[in-house]
Amino acid sequence: MKNEVYPVILGAESLFFTGNDTGIVLCHGFNGTPQSMEYIGKHLADYGYTVSIPRLKGHGTNVEDMEESKYEEWIVNLQSAYEKLKQTCEKVYIVGQSMGGALTLQVAAQNKVDGIFLINAAVTDVAYKEYRNEHVPRMIEEGAPDIKKPSVHEITYEQVPLKAIHQLLDLMDNTKDKVKFISNPTIIFKSKIDHVVSPANSDYIFNNISSSEKLLIELENSYHVASMDYDALYIVDNIHAIVKKLNKNQSIKEMENCVI
């Protein structure tokens, strides 16, 4: 496992907002950066929470760094951010988008996380699956980020390494086997239309986790990168409402038919 060689792209740095004794870690997805979770993070910080948005290794620097990164390192990145908040916060929650959702499940399977929030999590099916058994080309061209809202700029690479895609697919396979071990309170946001990660991923997670406290919330007006789309504030407000209940050890089952 090699260290990163290239500097972090301006705007792609890890972010941290100091707040109260409830911590929330936000995890971006494959080829994303903390910038994709910044809107949600800032609004959660406005509610008073301590918010950490780590940058995953090989993301937001250069594709050559990404090519050398392993999915186990991405798990360690998120685990480290979680452990750092645990040092100062009484309660800690994790919010993961896309591949960040798979990483969130990995950490939750090994830790007593107070609650997890998944946004279009990738576990069973993803647009990159066609490259599973391919060995060329070295780089795969990326299209525009899957965001319904116009004129939104997400910091991403214009192409991604095939080796990194294989890491993503291996992570998904590994995570799928661990879903049944998830007993933490789990809230799943799924976009009704997603051109990158099929909504069936969210359904699979919801139906196979062992959590008794779980919610599935559909996003009507966002595509895959929902944290930067029309429903971003809706996601924030639901996280806030649910965290308030979980902090009081109250059930969220009654919220099933009355999400914000």
C-alpha positions in Angstrom: 0.0 0.0 0.0 1.6 3.2 -1.2 1.2 6.7 0.2 -0.4 9.4 -1.9 2.1 11.3 -4.2 0.0 14.2 -5.4 -1.4 17.2 -3.5 -5.1 17.5 -2.7 -7.1 19.4 -5.2 -8.3 22.8 -3.9 -11.8 22.3 -2.5 -11.4 18.6 -2.0 -9.9 18.6 1.5 -11.3 16.8 4.5 -13.7 19.0 6.5 -14.4 19.3 10.2 -17.0 21.4 12.1 -16.8 21.5 15.9 -20.1 21.4 17.7 -21.8 19.6 20.5 -21.3 16.1 21.9 -23.2 14.4 19.1 -20.9 13.6 16.2 -21.8 12.8 12.6 -19.3 11.4 10.1 -20.1 12.0 6.4 -18.5 9.7 3.9 -18.4 10.5 0.2 -18.6 8.0 -2.6 -16.3 6.5 -5.3 -14.6 9.3 -7.3 -16.1 11.9 -5.0 -14.6 14.1 -2.4 -15.7 15.8 0.9 -17.0 18.6 -1.3 -19.9 16.4 -2.3 -21.0 16.1 1.3 -20.2 19.7 2.3 -23.7 21.1 1.9 -25.2 18.5 4.2 -22.3 18.8 6.6 -22.6 22.5 7.0 -26.3 22.4 7.6 -25.9 19.6 10.2 -23.2 21.8 11.8 -25.8 24.6 11.9 -28.0 22.3 14.0 -25.1 22.1 16.5 -23.6 18.8 15.6 -19.8 18.1 15.4 -19.3 17.0 11.8 -16.4 15.2 10.2 -16.1 14.7 6.5 -12.9 12.6 5.7 -11.3 12.4 2.3 -10.8 8.8 1.2 -7.3 7.8 0.0 -6.7 8.4 -3.7 -9.7 10.7 -4.0 -9.4 14.4 -4.8 -5.7 14.3 -5.7 -4.8 12.4 -8.9 -6.0 9.3 -10.7 -2.5 7.8 -10.2 -3.1 7.9 -6.4 -6.5 6.3 -6.9 -5.0 3.5 -8.9 -2.8 2.5 -6.0 -5.5 2.6 -3.4 -7.2 -0.4 -1.9 -10.7 -0.6 -0.5 -9.4 -1.8 2.9 -7.7 1.6 3.1 -11.0 3.4 2.5 -12.5 1.4 5.3 -9.6 2.4 7.6 -10.2 6.1 6.6 -13.8 6.0 7.7 -13.0 3.9 10.8 -10.4 6.5 11.9 -12.8 9.4 11.5 -15.4 7.5 13.5 -12.9 6.7 16.3 -11.7 10.3 16.4 -15.3 11.5 17.0 -15.8 8.8 19.6 -13.0 10.4 21.7 -15.0 13.6 22.2 -18.6 12.8 21.4 -21.1 10.9 23.5 -23.0 9.7 20.4 -21.6 9.2 16.9 -23.6 8.6 13.7 -22.3 7.9 10.2 -23.8 9.0 6.9 -22.5 7.4 3.7 -23.4 8.0 0.1 -23.0 5.5 -2.7 -19.7 3.6 -2.1 -19.6 5.6 1.2 -22.7 3.7 2.1 -20.9 0.4 1.7 -18.0 1.7 3.8 -20.5 2.8 6.4 -21.9 -0.7 6.6 -18.4 -2.1 6.9 -17.7 0.1 10.0 -21.2 -0.5 11.5 -20.7 -4.2 11.2 -17.6 -3.9 13.5 -18.7 -1.1 15.8 -21.6 -0.1 18.0 -22.4 2.9 15.9 -25.4 4.8 17.3 -27.1 4.9 13.9 -26.3 4.9 10.2 -27.8 6.8 7.3 -27.3 5.4 3.8 -27.8 7.5 0.7 -28.1 5.5 -2.5 -25.7 2.9 -1.1 -23.9 0.6 -3.5 -23.8 -3.0 -2.5 -25.4 -5.3 -5.1 -25.5 -3.5 -8.4 -23.6 -0.6 -9.9 -23.0 0.9 -13.4 -19.4 -0.2 -13.4 -20.3 -4.0 -13.2 -19.5 -4.5 -16.9 -15.8 -4.0 -16.1 -15.6 -6.8 -13.5 -13.6 -9.2 -15.7 -11.9 -6.6 -17.9 -8.1 -5.8 -17.7 -8.0 -3.0 -20.3 -8.1 -0.1 -20.8 -6.2 1.3 -17.8 -8.5 4.3 -17.5 -12.3 4.5 -17.9 -13.9 7.8 -19.0 -16.4 9.2 -16.6 -19.5 11.1 -17.6 -21.0 14.0 -15.8 -22.1 13.4 -12.2 -25.6 12.0 -11.9 -27.3 15.1 -10.5 -30.8 16.3 -11.5 -30.3 19.9 -10.4 -28.6 21.9 -13.1 -25.3 23.9 -12.8 -24.0 21.9 -9.8 -20.3 21.2 -9.9 -18.9 18.2 -8.2 -15.1 17.7 -7.9 -14.4 14.4 -9.6 -11.8 12.8 -11.9 -12.7 12.9 -15.6 -11.5 9.3 -15.8 -11.0 6.5 -13.2 -8.6 3.6 -13.1 -9.8 0.2 -13.9 -8.0 -1.1 -10.9 -10.0 1.3 -8.7 -13.2 0.0 -10.2 -12.2 -3.5 -9.3 -11.6 -2.3 -5.8 -15.1 -0.9 -5.7 -16.6 -4.1 -7.0 -14.6 -6.2 -4.5 -15.8 -3.9 -1.7 -19.4 -4.4 -2.7 -19.1 -8.1 -2.8 -17.5 -8.1 0.7 -20.1 -5.7 2.1 -23.0 -7.7 0.7 -21.9 -10.7 2.9 -21.9 -8.5 6.0 -25.3 -6.8 5.6 -27.0 -9.4 7.7 -24.7 -8.5 10.6 -26.0 -4.9 10.8 -28.1 -4.4 13.9 -27.6 -0.6 14.3 -30.5 1.8 13.7 -30.5 2.2 9.9 -32.1 4.9 7.8 -31.9 4.4 4.0 -32.4 7.2 1.5 -33.0 6.0 -2.0 -33.6 8.1 -5.1 -36.5 7.1 -7.1 -34.4 7.6 -10.3 -30.7 6.7 -10.1 -28.6 6.2 -13.2 -25.5 4.9 -11.3 -26.7 2.7 -8.4 -30.0 0.9 -8.9 -32.6 1.6 -6.2 -32.7 -2.2 -5.8 -29.5 -1.8 -3.7 -31.3 0.1 -1.0 -34.2 -2.4 -1.1 -31.7 -5.3 -0.6 -30.1 -3.6 2.4 -33.4 -2.8 4.0 -34.7 -6.3 3.6 -31.5 -8.1 4.8 -30.2 -6.1 7.7 -30.9 -7.4 11.2 -31.9 -3.9 12.6 -35.2 -3.7 14.3 -35.0 0.1 14.0 -35.0 0.9 10.3 -36.5 3.3 7.8 -36.6 3.5 4.0 -37.1 7.0 2.7 -37.6 7.7 -1.0 -36.2 10.8 -2.6 -38.6 12.0 -5.3 -36.5 14.8 -6.8 -32.9 13.7 -6.9 -30.6 11.4 -8.9 -27.6 9.5 -7.6 -25.6 12.3 -5.9 -28.5 13.3 -3.7 -26.3 15.2 -1.3 -25.9 17.9 -4.0 -29.4 17.6 -5.5 -32.8 19.0 -4.9 -33.5 16.8 -1.9 -30.3 17.7 0.0 -32.1 19.8 2.7 -34.8 17.2 3.0 -32.1 14.7 3.9 -30.5 17.0 6.4 -33.9 17.7 8.1 -34.7 14.0 8.3 -31.2 13.2 9.8 -31.7 15.9 12.4 -35.2 14.7 13.4 -34.1 11.1 13.6 -30.9 11.8 15.5 -32.9 13.8 18.1 -35.1 10.7 18.7 -32.2 8.2 18.8 -30.3 10.5 21.2 -33.3 10.1 23.6 -33.3 6.3 23.0 -36.7 6.6 21.3 -38.0 4.3 18.6 -38.0 5.6 15.0 -40.5 3.0 13.8 -43.4 5.4 14.3 -41.7 7.8 11.8 -42.2 5.3 9.0 -45.3 7.1 7.7 -44.5 10.6 8.8 -41.0 11.5 7.6 -40.5 15.2 7.2 
